[in-house]
């Protein structure tokens, strides 16, 4: 059964909403455990605020299509976000594992927003493009920050581990 491009776009928006819900849960759990890494904590909390705005943008995109987010997808991804963050808490190098995972997750989000922008073009939903572009820029900035700070985070972790 062939899918309408609009339906694919709606599915993508719902998936992105669930993705951002997962990101929010991961960052909330991570930020609770970053007291020894104040720079990372500050940036995670800043991106957490951006994520809340991204969720609102996605809600706006969905509403402009007469649709809403998927409660089931959001709940599932919320659980997954909590589980992902908790999985690393038992590791002595939790900060490194979270940094690597966050780096990968940011790339996933970037790809999702790029795909949504293509779908917005294909569906003629030009009103969604500035909202999606704003979120894409925030994800690219966070990915760049993580990439730039891998060395600093690694060195900070070694100092913390040696002091323990």
Order of alpha helices (4+ residues) and beta strands (2+ residues): alpha-alpha-alpha-alpha-alpha
